[in-house]
Amino acid sequence: MAGPGPFNKEQFLLRALAALFLAQLLLHLLTLGSCLRGANQKSLCRDLSSAVKDTFEDALATTLALLSASTFNRGNPGNRSGPEY
């Protein structure tokens, strides 16, 4: 029986980010549900749209940064400091 394959750091990071983003989405949906039911958290409900926008922008920026760094490192496997000019 073969053991587990080599550890894939990129796949692990992307799955961890996906889990984190899904957890954030769940929290935002729970907050939205609370606001729609008429909870007395007016300041929280008022700031919900900007919080969701900020979360989406941060998630997108983080994912793109990790993917671009991964692509850069794949092109230069021995070079960790950056391109040489």
Backbone as XML, in Angstrom:
<?xml version="1.0"?>
<chain id="A" units="angstrom">
  <residue number="1" name="MET">
    <atom name="N" x="0.849" y="-1.183" z="0.000"/>
    <atom name="CA" x="0.000" y="0.000" z="0.000"/>
    <atom name="C" x="0.888" y="1.237" z="0.000"/>
  </residue>
  <residue number="2" name="ALA">
    <atom name="N" x="0.623" y="2.144" z="-0.904"/>
    <atom name="CA" x="1.438" y="3.346" z="-1.042"/>
    <atom name="C" x="1.053" y="4.364" z="0.017"/>
  </residue>
  <residue number="3" name="GLY">
    <atom name="N" x="2.044" y="5.111" z="0.469"/>
    <atom name="CA" x="1.801" y="6.164" z="1.450"/>
    <atom name="C" x="1.224" y="7.391" z="0.770"/>
  </residue>
  <residue number="4" name="PRO">
    <atom name="N" x="0.979" y="8.428" z="1.544"/>
    <atom name="CA" x="0.442" y="9.654" z="0.946"/>
    <atom name="C" x="1.469" y="10.290" z="0.017"/>
  </residue>
  <residue number="5" name="GLY">
    <atom name="N" x="0.977" y="11.000" z="-0.957"/>
    <atom name="CA" x="1.844" y="11.668" z="-1.926"/>
    <atom name="C" x="2.554" y="12.851" z="-1.289"/>
  </residue>
  <residue number="6" name="PRO">
    <atom name="N" x="3.374" y="13.529" z="-2.051"/>
    <atom name="CA" x="4.080" y="14.693" z="-1.511"/>
    <atom name="C" x="3.106" y="15.815" z="-1.155"/>
  </residue>
  <residue number="7" name="PHE">
    <atom name="N" x="3.498" y="16.582" z="-0.166"/>
    <atom name="CA" x="2.660" y="17.677" z="0.306"/>
    <atom name="C" x="2.609" y="18.782" z="-0.747"/>
  </residue>
  <residue number="8" name="ASN">
    <atom name="N" x="1.412" y="19.158" z="-1.142"/>
    <atom name="CA" x="1.218" y="20.223" z="-2.130"/>
    <atom name="C" x="0.826" y="21.494" z="-1.386"/>
  </residue>
  <residue number="9" name="LYS">
    <atom name="N" x="1.800" y="22.383" z="-1.206"/>
    <atom name="CA" x="1.584" y="23.605" z="-0.438"/>
    <atom name="C" x="0.542" y="24.513" z="-1.084"/>
  </residue>
  <residue number="10" name="GLU">
    <atom name="N" x="0.580" y="24.646" z="-2.399"/>
    <atom name="CA" x="-0.354" y="25.534" z="-3.092"/>
    <atom name="C" x="-1.792" y="25.054" z="-2.923"/>
  </residue>
  <residue number="11" name="GLN">
    <atom name="N" x="-1.993" y="23.759" z="-3.083"/>
    <atom name="CA" x="-3.344" y="23.211" z="-2.938"/>
    <atom name="C" x="-3.841" y="23.374" z="-1.501"/>
  </residue>
  <residue number="12" name="PHE">
    <atom name="N" x="-2.956" y="23.154" z="-0.534"/>
    <atom name="CA" x="-3.330" y="23.320" z="0.864"/>
    <atom name="C" x="-3.737" y="24.766" z="1.149"/>
  </residue>
  <residue number="13" name="LEU">
    <atom name="N" x="-2.936" y="25.732" z="0.667"/>
    <atom name="CA" x="-3.243" y="27.141" z="0.903"/>
    <atom name="C" x="-4.565" y="27.541" z="0.267"/>
  </residue>
  <residue number="14" name="LEU">
    <atom name="N" x="-4.789" y="27.101" z="-0.956"/>
    <atom name="CA" x="-6.040" y="27.464" z="-1.625"/>
    <atom name="C" x="-7.250" y="26.836" z="-0.932"/>
  </residue>
  <residue number="15" name="ARG">
    <atom name="N" x="-7.104" y="25.609" z="-0.463"/>
    <atom name="CA" x="-8.225" y="24.987" z="0.267"/>
    <atom name="C" x="-8.452" y="25.655" z="1.615"/>
  </residue>
  <residue number="16" name="ALA">
    <atom name="N" x="-7.383" y="26.031" z="2.297"/>
    <atom name="CA" x="-7.522" y="26.730" z="3.571"/>
    <atom name="C" x="-8.186" y="28.088" z="3.366"/>
  </residue>
  <residue number="17" name="LEU">
    <atom name="N" x="-7.793" y="28.794" z="2.309"/>
    <atom name="CA" x="-8.428" y="30.075" z="2.004"/>
    <atom name="C" x="-9.900" y="29.899" z="1.659"/>
  </residue>
  <residue number="18" name="ALA">
    <atom name="N" x="-10.200" y="28.871" z="0.889"/>
    <atom name="CA" x="-11.599" y="28.614" z="0.534"/>
    <atom name="C" x="-12.426" y="28.355" z="1.791"/>
  </residue>
  <residue number="19" name="ALA">
    <atom name="N" x="-11.890" y="27.583" z="2.722"/>
    <atom name="CA" x="-12.605" y="27.306" z="3.971"/>
    <atom name="C" x="-12.788" y="28.594" z="4.778"/>
  </residue>
  <residue number="20" name="LEU">
    <atom name="N" x="-11.762" y="29.433" z="4.818"/>
    <atom name="CA" x="-11.853" y="30.694" z="5.542"/>
    <atom name="C" x="-12.891" y="31.617" z="4.918"/>
  </residue>
  <residue number="21" name="PHE">
    <atom name="N" x="-12.888" y="31.714" z="3.598"/>
    <atom name="CA" x="-13.841" y="32.581" z="2.914"/>
    <atom name="C" x="-15.272" y="32.064" z="3.080"/>
  </residue>
  <residue number="22" name="LEU">
    <atom name="N" x="-15.451" y="30.758" z="3.060"/>
    <atom name="CA" x="-16.787" y="30.200" z="3.285"/>
    <atom name="C" x="-17.264" y="30.477" z="4.705"/>
  </residue>
  <residue number="23" name="ALA">
    <atom name="N" x="-16.362" y="30.398" z="5.675"/>
    <atom name="CA" x="-16.737" y="30.712" z="7.059"/>
    <atom name="C" x="-17.136" y="32.183" z="7.184"/>
  </residue>
  <residue number="24" name="GLN">
    <atom name="N" x="-16.394" y="33.070" z="6.528"/>
    <atom name="CA" x="-16.756" y="34.492" z="6.553"/>
    <atom name="C" x="-18.106" y="34.724" z="5.895"/>
  </residue>
  <residue number="25" name="LEU">
    <atom name="N" x="-18.347" y="34.055" z="4.779"/>
    <atom name="CA" x="-19.633" y="34.188" z="4.101"/>
    <atom name="C" x="-20.771" y="33.713" z="5.010"/>
  </residue>
  <residue number="26" name="LEU">
    <atom name="N" x="-20.547" y="32.608" z="5.710"/>
    <atom name="CA" x="-21.565" y="32.103" z="6.634"/>
    <atom name="C" x="-21.865" y="33.125" z="7.722"/>
  </residue>
  <residue number="27" name="LEU">
    <atom name="N" x="-20.831" y="33.729" z="8.276"/>
    <atom name="CA" x="-21.053" y="34.741" z="9.315"/>
    <atom name="C" x="-21.824" y="35.939" z="8.767"/>
  </residue>
  <residue number="28" name="HIS">
    <atom name="N" x="-21.494" y="36.355" z="7.551"/>
    <atom name="CA" x="-22.233" y="37.477" z="6.944"/>
    <atom name="C" x="-23.689" y="37.098" z="6.685"/>
  </residue>
  <residue number="29" name="LEU">
    <atom name="N" x="-23.926" y="35.869" z="6.253"/>
    <atom name="CA" x="-25.309" y="35.429" z="6.023"/>
    <atom name="C" x="-26.094" y="35.353" z="7.327"/>
  </residue>
  <residue number="30" name="LEU">
    <atom name="N" x="-25.449" y="34.899" z="8.397"/>
    <atom name="CA" x="-26.121" y="34.864" z="9.700"/>
    <atom name="C" x="-26.451" y="36.279" z="10.177"/>
  </residue>
  <residue number="31" name="THR">
    <atom name="N" x="-25.538" y="37.206" z="9.952"/>
    <atom name="CA" x="-25.787" y="38.601" z="10.322"/>
    <atom name="C" x="-26.936" y="39.175" z="9.498"/>
  </residue>
  <residue number="32" name="LEU">
    <atom name="N" x="-26.937" y="38.873" z="8.204"/>
    <atom name="CA" x="-28.017" y="39.347" z="7.345"/>
    <atom name="C" x="-29.358" y="38.777" z="7.802"/>
  </residue>
  <residue number="33" name="GLY">
    <atom name="N" x="-29.362" y="37.497" z="8.142"/>
    <atom name="CA" x="-30.600" y="36.891" z="8.643"/>
    <atom name="C" x="-31.088" y="37.559" z="9.910"/>
  </residue>
  <residue number="34" name="SER">
    <atom name="N" x="-30.161" y="37.901" z="10.786"/>
    <atom name="CA" x="-30.526" y="38.598" z="12.015"/>
    <atom name="C" x="-31.086" y="39.983" z="11.714"/>
  </residue>
  <residue number="35" name="CYS">
    <atom name="N" x="-30.492" y="40.662" z="10.746"/>
    <atom name="CA" x="-30.992" y="41.993" z="10.370"/>
    <atom name="C" x="-32.381" y="41.908" z="9.738"/>
  </residue>
  <residue number="36" name="LEU">
    <atom name="N" x="-32.593" y="40.902" z="8.905"/>
    <atom name="CA" x="-33.898" y="40.756" z="8.242"/>
    <atom name="C" x="-34.997" y="40.380" z="9.223"/>
  </residue>
  <residue number="37" name="ARG">
    <atom name="N" x="-34.639" y="39.718" z="10.326"/>
    <atom name="CA" x="-35.636" y="39.364" z="11.336"/>
    <atom name="C" x="-35.988" y="40.548" z="12.221"/>
  </residue>
  <residue number="38" name="GLY">
    <atom name="N" x="-35.237" y="41.637" z="12.090"/>
    <atom name="CA" x="-35.566" y="42.845" z="12.856"/>
    <atom name="C" x="-34.849" y="42.921" z="14.182"/>
  </residue>
  <residue number="39" name="ALA">
    <atom name="N" x="-33.652" y="42.376" z="14.270"/>
    <atom name="CA" x="-32.895" y="42.456" z="15.519"/>
    <atom name="C" x="-32.545" y="43.914" z="15.814"/>
  </residue>
  <residue number="40" name="ASN">
    <atom name="N" x="-32.300" y="44.193" z="17.061"/>
    <atom name="CA" x="-32.009" y="45.564" z="17.495"/>
    <atom name="C" x="-30.525" y="45.896" z="17.380"/>
  </residue>
  <residue number="41" name="GLN">
    <atom name="N" x="-29.915" y="45.523" z="16.289"/>
    <atom name="CA" x="-28.494" y="45.791" z="16.073"/>
    <atom name="C" x="-28.373" y="46.697" z="14.850"/>
  </residue>
  <residue number="42" name="LYS">
    <atom name="N" x="-28.917" y="47.873" z="14.951"/>
    <atom name="CA" x="-29.005" y="48.765" z="13.790"/>
    <atom name="C" x="-27.638" y="49.138" z="13.239"/>
  </residue>
  <residue number="43" name="SER">
    <atom name="N" x="-26.655" y="49.378" z="14.101"/>
    <atom name="CA" x="-25.337" y="49.759" z="13.590"/>
    <atom name="C" x="-24.690" y="48.603" z="12.841"/>
  </residue>
  <residue number="44" name="LEU">
    <atom name="N" x="-24.887" y="47.397" z="13.320"/>
    <atom name="CA" x="-24.340" y="46.219" z="12.647"/>
    <atom name="C" x="-25.008" y="46.022" z="11.286"/>
  </residue>
  <residue number="45" name="CYS">
    <atom name="N" x="-26.305" y="46.197" z="11.226"/>
    <atom name="CA" x="-27.029" y="46.038" z="9.962"/>
    <atom name="C" x="-26.678" y="47.147" z="8.978"/>
  </residue>
  <residue number="46" name="ARG">
    <atom name="N" x="-26.453" y="48.334" z="9.482"/>
    <atom name="CA" x="-26.115" y="49.462" z="8.621"/>
    <atom name="C" x="-24.737" y="49.265" z="7.984"/>
  </residue>
  <residue number="47" name="ASP">
    <atom name="N" x="-23.811" y="48.648" z="8.688"/>
    <atom name="CA" x="-22.446" y="48.463" z="8.199"/>
    <atom name="C" x="-22.246" y="47.135" z="7.464"/>
  </residue>
  <residue number="48" name="LEU">
    <atom name="N" x="-23.271" y="46.359" z="7.302"/>
    <atom name="CA" x="-23.129" y="45.028" z="6.713"/>
    <atom name="C" x="-22.670" y="45.082" z="5.260"/>
  </residue>
  <residue number="49" name="SER">
    <atom name="N" x="-23.218" y="45.971" z="4.463"/>
    <atom name="CA" x="-22.836" y="46.004" z="3.046"/>
    <atom name="C" x="-21.368" y="46.376" z="2.875"/>
  </residue>
  <residue number="50" name="SER">
    <atom name="N" x="-20.878" y="47.327" z="3.651"/>
    <atom name="CA" x="-19.462" y="47.685" z="3.531"/>
    <atom name="C" x="-18.567" y="46.565" z="4.067"/>
  </residue>
  <residue number="51" name="ALA">
    <atom name="N" x="-19.016" y="45.848" z="5.084"/>
    <atom name="CA" x="-18.231" y="44.729" z="5.615"/>
    <atom name="C" x="-18.126" y="43.600" z="4.593"/>
  </residue>
  <residue number="52" name="VAL">
    <atom name="N" x="-19.228" y="43.314" z="3.913"/>
    <atom name="CA" x="-19.210" y="42.270" z="2.878"/>
    <atom name="C" x="-18.327" y="42.704" z="1.723"/>
  </residue>
  <residue number="53" name="LYS">
    <atom name="N" x="-18.413" y="43.965" z="1.319"/>
    <atom name="CA" x="-17.569" y="44.481" z="0.239"/>
    <atom name="C" x="-16.096" y="44.396" z="0.614"/>
  </residue>
  <residue number="54" name="ASP">
    <atom name="N" x="-15.757" y="44.811" z="1.824"/>
    <atom name="CA" x="-14.363" y="44.751" z="2.276"/>
    <atom name="C" x="-13.860" y="43.317" z="2.346"/>
  </residue>
  <residue number="55" name="THR">
    <atom name="N" x="-14.694" y="42.404" z="2.826"/>
    <atom name="CA" x="-14.297" y="41.004" z="2.907"/>
    <atom name="C" x="-14.051" y="40.427" z="1.524"/>
  </residue>
  <residue number="56" name="PHE">
    <atom name="N" x="-14.928" y="40.739" z="0.578"/>
    <atom name="CA" x="-14.758" y="40.238" z="-0.778"/>
    <atom name="C" x="-13.483" y="40.784" z="-1.409"/>
  </residue>
  <residue number="57" name="GLU">
    <atom name="N" x="-13.216" y="42.076" z="-1.227"/>
    <atom name="CA" x="-12.002" y="42.670" z="-1.790"/>
    <atom name="C" x="-10.748" y="42.061" z="-1.173"/>
  </residue>
  <residue number="58" name="ASP">
    <atom name="N" x="-10.749" y="41.858" z="0.132"/>
    <atom name="CA" x="-9.594" y="41.249" z="0.793"/>
    <atom name="C" x="-9.390" y="39.810" z="0.342"/>
  </residue>
  <residue number="59" name="ALA">
    <atom name="N" x="-10.483" y="39.075" z="0.213"/>
    <atom name="CA" x="-10.382" y="37.682" z="-0.231"/>
    <atom name="C" x="-9.840" y="37.600" z="-1.647"/>
  </residue>
  <residue number="60" name="LEU">
    <atom name="N" x="-10.313" y="38.456" z="-2.509"/>
    <atom name="CA" x="-9.845" y="38.462" z="-3.893"/>
    <atom name="C" x="-8.378" y="38.863" z="-3.980"/>
  </residue>
  <residue number="61" name="ALA">
    <atom name="N" x="-7.987" y="39.886" z="-3.247"/>
    <atom name="CA" x="-6.591" y="40.338" z="-3.269"/>
    <atom name="C" x="-5.661" y="39.257" z="-2.718"/>
  </residue>
  <residue number="62" name="THR">
    <atom name="N" x="-6.058" y="38.597" z="-1.644"/>
    <atom name="CA" x="-5.231" y="37.542" z="-1.057"/>
    <atom name="C" x="-5.073" y="36.377" z="-2.014"/>
  </residue>
  <residue number="63" name="THR">
    <atom name="N" x="-6.166" y="35.960" z="-2.620"/>
    <atom name="CA" x="-6.113" y="34.831" z="-3.548"/>
    <atom name="C" x="-5.244" y="35.161" z="-4.758"/>
  </residue>
  <residue number="64" name="LEU">
    <atom name="N" x="-5.424" y="36.342" z="-5.324"/>
    <atom name="CA" x="-4.620" y="36.731" z="-6.480"/>
    <atom name="C" x="-3.148" y="36.853" z="-6.121"/>
  </residue>
  <residue number="65" name="ALA">
    <atom name="N" x="-2.842" y="37.369" z="-4.952"/>
    <atom name="CA" x="-1.442" y="37.483" z="-4.530"/>
    <atom name="C" x="-0.806" y="36.108" z="-4.366"/>
  </residue>
  <residue number="66" name="LEU">
    <atom name="N" x="-1.517" y="35.186" z="-3.754"/>
    <atom name="CA" x="-0.965" y="33.839" z="-3.584"/>
    <atom name="C" x="-0.805" y="33.130" z="-4.921"/>
  </residue>
  <residue number="67" name="LEU">
    <atom name="N" x="-1.766" y="33.294" z="-5.809"/>
    <atom name="CA" x="-1.661" y="32.653" z="-7.116"/>
    <atom name="C" x="-0.531" y="33.245" z="-7.948"/>
  </residue>
  <residue number="68" name="SER">
    <atom name="N" x="-0.361" y="34.557" z="-7.901"/>
    <atom name="CA" x="0.717" y="35.163" z="-8.675"/>
    <atom name="C" x="2.077" y="34.802" z="-8.098"/>
  </residue>
  <residue number="69" name="ALA">
    <atom name="N" x="2.195" y="34.723" z="-6.778"/>
    <atom name="CA" x="3.455" y="34.297" z="-6.166"/>
    <atom name="C" x="3.749" y="32.850" z="-6.515"/>
  </residue>
  <residue number="70" name="SER">
    <atom name="N" x="2.729" y="32.031" z="-6.532"/>
    <atom name="CA" x="2.891" y="30.625" z="-6.891"/>
    <atom name="C" x="3.351" y="30.493" z="-8.331"/>
  </residue>
  <residue number="71" name="THR">
    <atom name="N" x="2.769" y="31.273" z="-9.222"/>
    <atom name="CA" x="3.167" y="31.240" z="-10.635"/>
    <atom name="C" x="4.596" y="31.742" z="-10.803"/>
  </residue>
  <residue number="72" name="PHE">
    <atom name="N" x="4.950" y="32.783" z="-10.069"/>
    <atom name="CA" x="6.302" y="33.322" z="-10.148"/>
    <atom name="C" x="7.318" y="32.287" z="-9.667"/>
  </residue>
  <residue number="73" name="ASN">
    <atom name="N" x="7.046" y="31.640" z="-8.539"/>
    <atom name="CA" x="7.967" y="30.633" z="-8.006"/>
    <atom name="C" x="8.060" y="29.410" z="-8.904"/>
  </residue>
  <residue number="74" name="ARG">
    <atom name="N" x="6.992" y="29.073" z="-9.579"/>
    <atom name="CA" x="7.020" y="27.930" z="-10.489"/>
    <atom name="C" x="7.921" y="28.226" z="-11.680"/>
  </residue>
  <residue number="75" name="GLY">
    <atom name="N" x="7.954" y="29.495" z="-12.113"/>
    <atom name="CA" x="8.804" y="29.881" z="-13.231"/>
    <atom name="C" x="10.267" y="29.983" z="-12.844"/>
  </residue>
  <residue number="76" name="ASN">
    <atom name="N" x="10.557" y="30.270" z="-11.585"/>
    <atom name="CA" x="11.928" y="30.401" z="-11.076"/>
    <atom name="C" x="12.099" y="29.518" z="-9.842"/>
  </residue>
  <residue number="77" name="PRO">
    <atom name="N" x="12.180" y="28.197" z="-9.992"/>
    <atom name="CA" x="12.162" y="27.324" z="-8.823"/>
    <atom name="C" x="13.325" y="27.535" z="-7.855"/>
  </residue>
  <residue number="78" name="GLY">
    <atom name="N" x="14.495" y="27.943" z="-8.337"/>
    <atom name="CA" x="15.624" y="28.115" z="-7.431"/>
    <atom name="C" x="15.758" y="29.518" z="-6.899"/>
  </residue>
  <residue number="79" name="ASN">
    <atom name="N" x="14.977" y="30.442" z="-7.395"/>
    <atom name="CA" x="15.114" y="31.837" z="-7.028"/>
    <atom name="C" x="13.989" y="32.245" z="-6.097"/>
  </residue>
  <residue number="80" name="ARG">
    <atom name="N" x="14.294" y="32.520" z="-4.848"/>
    <atom name="CA" x="13.275" y="32.924" z="-3.868"/>
    <atom name="C" x="13.291" y="34.427" z="-3.612"/>
  </residue>
  <residue number="81" name="SER">
    <atom name="N" x="14.301" y="35.142" z="-4.124"/>
    <atom name="CA" x="14.434" y="36.555" z="-3.780"/>
    <atom name="C" x="13.800" y="37.486" z="-4.803"/>
  </residue>
  <residue number="82" name="GLY">
    <atom name="N" x="13.472" y="36.994" z="-5.967"/>
    <atom name="CA" x="12.850" y="37.850" z="-6.973"/>
    <atom name="C" x="13.609" y="37.753" z="-8.270"/>
  </residue>
  <residue number="83" name="PRO">
    <atom name="N" x="13.127" y="38.462" z="-9.286"/>
    <atom name="CA" x="13.787" y="38.377" z="-10.601"/>
    <atom name="C" x="15.137" y="39.096" z="-10.591"/>
  </residue>
  <residue number="84" name="GLU">
    <atom name="N" x="16.027" y="38.595" z="-11.393"/>
    <atom name="CA" x="17.325" y="39.250" z="-11.533"/>
    <atom name="C" x="17.301" y="40.085" z="-12.801"/>
  </residue>
  <residue number="85" name="TYR">
    <atom name="N" x="17.756" y="41.311" z="-12.676"/>
    <atom name="CA" x="17.744" y="42.227" z="-13.807"/>
    <atom name="C" x="19.153" y="42.450" z="-14.291"/>
  </residue>
</chain>
